[in-house]
Amino acid sequence: MNGQGLLKERIQLFNDAAQMKKTARIPQVANFFTWKILDSEYKLSEALLDYDKMFRLVCDFHERYGFDAYMDLGTRNPVKVTNSLGGYHYMVDDEREVMNIDDQVYMEADEYGELAEDPIKFIWTKIMPRKYKKLNEEGALEVFKNTTQEFLAFSEYNRKINEKFLADYEAPAIFNIQGGVLFHPFEMLFNYYRGIKGLSIDIRRNKERVMEAVEALYNMFTKPAIDGLDGPKSQTSAFDAMSAFLAHSILSPKQFGEIYWPILKKIIDKLVETGKTMYIFSENTMLQYYEYLQEVPKGHLVIHVELDDVFEFRKKLPNICIAGGMPADLLGNSDPQTCIDYAKKLVDELGRDGGYIFSQNKMMSFRYDCKRENLLAVTDFVRDYRG
């Protein structure tokens, strides 16, 4: 197609799917992260430390498989930026072909009051020096200057790869930069400050102080992002906003209702008010909270399902668009025809009446998550299949 016709088609497909309408074909989102590197000629460290190599392999990946949109374009792991500050959080093992990151704990259990009083001050005076060791050493100003250069280089890669996909490949960004990432403040505590174990203990021993910190982080970071939903819809993105759910996995349904749901509902209410859509990448399971989610008005949320049974998810939450469904176990361990058969079942049963986006159930990151021949067969099939 010429004149951005394919871009408009793809955006319309995603918009229709989010609104639970039957689509002309089933759109595909690539849930591939470091597997893209393993599918290329480069080692993990080579690509992660060289933006030119990353650019080439990401483009090759699209030209090989032709997804409609991408969860990651090689921008998720800013290894060079964090390393320049002495973070060294990314553990890259080329021999075993894996990259890991430790649970991040940079805040003590008795510091919630300090965080709630002034989140910005706390982050700069406590979190940053603990996380980035070079800020505590002699010559920290020079280190910060070097990091600024690394950040600018990383930002330039972001600009180039997004421009390439938009202009040349006519593939929309996954979310509108104006709406941005609507990150729940409880996720900030979970991912960046207290870690999995610490926060799990805190919500049982010190829930009131946790809630105070959540409210302060909401006012400082999340509310301004929600306000960004005002204004016209983007003409270059699949969805208006994006979020990621990880911290919900340590909450019971009752705790979810007390801690997580009130702010999530504020986000959803704003989406409904402004007629916008949000793509949620959800790790672990979500169905234990379905009684809250069944309140969500149809046409505004897409949830990328990881561990839940997608067919049960559709039955319990017919108001929410499903993304995902294609098991990594099949892509990595079966043959092309078996993968095609399962893909057909997903499209036929979930996409029959609309509200389905084809993708992989897990973040594809390891060598044996997928075989190239299986992925080629499946993406070609879903692209051409009309039911």
Helices and strands as residue ranges (DSSP letters): H 5-18, E 29-30, H 35-38, H 44-48, H 51-65, E 69-70, H 79-84, E 90-93, E 98-101, G 109-111, H 112-117, H 119-122, I 123-127, H 128-131, G 133-136, H 140-167, E 173-175, H 185-188, I 189-193, H 195-205, H 207-217, I 218-222, H 223-227, E 237-239, E 241-245, G 247-250, H 253-255, I 256-260, H 261-274, E 278-282, G 287-289, H 290-293, E 301-305, H 310-316, E 321-326, H 328-333, H 336-350, E 356-360, G 367-369, H 372-384
